[in-house]
Amino acid sequence: GGIKCSGSPFYLKDKLGQGYKLTLTKKIQGAESESVDNLELKSFIQAHLPEARMTEAHGGDAVYSLPPFSSANASSYR
């Protein structure tokens, strides 16, 4: 037995999955720099994908939930 899917990865993620996640791991320099880095990082990501939302932030990791692929944001997924 097996499972076969028909569709592009973007189509399948949109219809069946929970969307795309962007996980970033950064070098921690100190408690003060972490909040500044998170704000700068959020601004950078949202400049390219305004609907992106940070879902987790702990230690040096930041996880963003990305909006579904569409023709309007296609260039951001290249």
Beta strands, then each sheet from edge to edge (+ up, - down):
strand 1: 21-25
strand 2: 53-58
strand 3: 61-65
sheet 1: 1+ 3- 2+
end
